[in-house]
Amino acid sequence: SDVCSSDLTVQAVEDPPFLSVISDLTLQENTVSAPISFVVGDVETPSANLNVSADSSNPALLPAAQITWAGAGSNRTLRLAPLPNRFGLATVTVTVTDGGGLATYRTFLLTVLEVPDPPSILTNPVGASVSFGPPMELAVTAAGTGPLLYQWFRDGMAVPGATNRVLA
């Protein structure tokens, strides 16, 4: 009988790291998220040695510097702190990279809802004493979520028709 022999070499294959799903998130304007938990892992690289990073599709709303990390080993968290007085959408991409350079990423949608800003007076009108002569103007500068409505008062009574930023 004929016998045939050959050598078989089995080579290890590097597996990419694991990253759990992160759900979409909605925040109110001018708030910071609660810690967002996720899990990382890898067959070849200890979890403590996995590198986690993130990027935002809308840095005007959420720059990378406004994403902070916590946790160690497999259990990690991130917090999102959108810039003040900004609202809109951003796709956040979280990436985990192992010691061999392989990476896995997940994306989730961050929605920041606009919160109406209460009106505030930035510049008060400056009063003056005048005699008969040329008319005097009083003006106010205000900010807030519009439209802003104005009403001028004299001696505690509304001045009829005086509903503009400038009183002439």
C-alpha positions as CSV (number, residue, x, y, z in Angstrom):
1,S,0.0,0.0,0.0
2,D,1.1,3.5,-0.8
3,V,1.4,6.0,2.1
4,C,1.3,9.6,1.4
5,S,2.3,12.1,4.0
6,S,2.4,15.9,4.1
7,D,3.0,18.7,6.6
8,L,0.1,20.9,7.7
9,T,0.8,24.3,9.1
10,V,-1.9,26.1,11.0
11,Q,-1.4,29.9,11.3
12,A,-3.2,32.0,13.8
13,V,-5.5,34.6,12.4
14,E,-5.8,37.9,14.2
15,D,-9.4,38.6,15.2
16,P,-10.8,42.2,15.3
17,P,-11.8,43.5,18.7
18,F,-15.4,43.5,19.9
19,L,-17.4,46.6,20.6
20,S,-21.0,46.5,21.9
21,V,-23.8,48.5,20.3
22,I,-24.4,52.0,21.6
23,S,-27.9,53.3,21.2
24,D,-28.9,56.7,19.7
25,L,-29.1,59.5,22.2
26,T,-31.2,62.7,22.5
27,L,-30.2,65.6,24.8
28,Q,-31.5,69.0,25.5
29,E,-29.4,72.0,24.5
30,N,-26.9,73.0,27.2
31,T,-26.7,69.6,28.9
32,V,-24.1,66.9,29.3
33,S,-25.0,63.2,28.8
34,A,-25.1,60.7,31.7
35,P,-22.3,58.1,31.3
36,I,-23.0,55.9,28.3
37,S,-21.9,52.3,29.0
38,F,-20.4,50.0,26.4
39,V,-18.2,46.8,26.4
40,V,-15.0,46.1,24.5
41,G,-13.0,42.9,24.2
42,D,-10.5,41.0,22.0
43,V,-9.2,37.5,21.7
44,E,-5.5,38.4,21.5
45,T,-5.3,41.8,23.3
46,P,-6.2,42.2,27.0
47,S,-9.1,44.6,27.3
48,A,-7.1,47.0,29.4
49,N,-4.7,47.4,26.4
50,L,-7.5,48.2,23.9
51,N,-7.5,51.8,22.5
52,V,-10.9,53.5,22.4
53,S,-11.4,56.7,20.4
54,A,-14.4,58.7,19.0
55,D,-15.1,61.2,16.4
56,S,-18.1,63.4,15.6
57,S,-19.6,64.2,12.2
58,N,-20.5,67.7,13.5
59,P,-17.6,69.3,15.4
60,A,-19.5,72.6,15.5
61,L,-21.9,70.8,17.8
62,L,-19.8,68.1,19.4
63,P,-16.0,68.4,18.9
64,A,-13.9,65.3,19.8
65,A,-12.5,67.2,22.9
66,Q,-16.1,67.2,24.3
67,I,-16.2,63.4,24.4
68,T,-14.7,62.1,27.7
69,W,-13.9,58.5,28.7
70,A,-14.0,56.5,31.9
71,G,-13.7,52.8,32.9
72,A,-11.1,50.2,32.5
73,G,-10.9,46.6,31.2
74,S,-14.0,45.5,29.3
75,N,-16.4,48.0,30.8
76,R,-16.1,51.5,29.5
77,T,-18.2,54.7,29.5
78,L,-18.2,57.9,27.5
79,R,-19.9,61.3,28.2
80,L,-20.9,63.8,25.6
81,A,-20.8,67.5,26.3
82,P,-22.1,69.4,23.2
83,L,-21.0,73.0,22.9
84,P,-23.3,75.5,24.7
85,N,-26.2,77.0,22.8
86,R,-25.8,74.6,20.0
87,F,-28.4,72.1,18.7
88,G,-28.7,69.7,15.8
89,L,-27.5,66.2,14.8
90,A,-24.1,64.5,14.9
91,T,-23.1,60.9,14.0
92,V,-20.7,59.8,16.7
93,T,-18.3,57.0,15.7
94,V,-16.6,55.0,18.5
95,T,-13.6,52.9,17.5
96,V,-11.8,50.2,19.4
97,T,-8.3,49.2,18.2
98,D,-6.3,46.2,19.4
99,G,-2.6,45.6,19.7
100,G,-2.3,44.2,16.2
101,G,-3.9,47.4,14.7
102,L,-7.2,45.8,13.8
103,A,-10.2,48.0,14.6
104,T,-14.0,47.8,15.0
105,Y,-16.3,50.7,15.1
106,R,-19.9,51.5,15.9
107,T,-21.9,54.7,15.1
108,F,-24.8,56.2,16.9
109,L,-26.9,59.4,16.3
110,L,-26.7,62.2,18.8
111,T,-29.7,64.6,18.6
112,V,-29.5,67.9,20.6
113,L,-32.8,69.6,20.9
114,E,-33.1,73.4,21.0
115,V,-34.3,74.9,24.2
116,P,-35.8,78.4,24.0
117,D,-33.7,81.0,25.6
118,P,-35.6,83.4,27.8
119,P,-35.4,87.0,26.7
120,S,-32.8,89.3,28.4
121,I,-31.9,92.9,28.0
122,L,-28.3,93.3,26.9
123,T,-28.3,97.1,26.8
124,N,-30.7,99.3,28.7
125,P,-32.0,102.6,27.2
126,V,-30.1,105.6,28.4
127,G,-32.5,108.3,29.7
128,A,-31.9,112.0,29.4
129,S,-33.7,115.3,30.2
130,V,-34.6,117.3,27.2
131,S,-36.4,120.5,26.5
132,F,-38.5,121.3,23.6
133,G,-36.5,120.8,20.4
134,P,-35.3,117.9,18.3
135,P,-36.9,114.5,19.1
136,M,-35.0,112.0,21.3
137,E,-34.7,108.3,20.7
138,L,-34.4,105.6,23.3
139,A,-33.2,102.1,22.2
140,V,-32.9,98.7,23.9
141,T,-30.8,95.7,22.8
142,A,-32.3,92.4,23.8
143,A,-31.5,88.7,23.1
144,G,-33.4,85.4,23.3
145,T,-35.2,83.0,21.2
146,G,-37.3,85.1,18.9
147,P,-39.5,86.6,17.9
148,L,-38.9,89.2,20.6
149,L,-41.8,91.5,21.4
150,Y,-41.3,95.0,22.8
151,Q,-43.5,97.3,24.9
152,W,-42.4,100.7,26.2
153,F,-43.7,102.0,29.5
154,R,-43.9,105.5,31.0
155,D,-44.7,106.0,34.7
156,G,-45.8,102.3,34.9
157,M,-48.3,102.7,32.0
158,A,-47.8,101.1,28.5
159,V,-47.1,103.7,25.8
160,P,-49.7,103.0,23.1
161,G,-48.1,101.9,19.8
162,A,-44.6,101.8,21.4
163,T,-43.8,98.2,20.5
164,N,-40.4,98.5,18.6
165,R,-36.8,98.2,19.8
166,V,-36.5,102.0,19.4
167,L,-38.8,104.6,20.9
168,A,-38.8,107.9,19.1
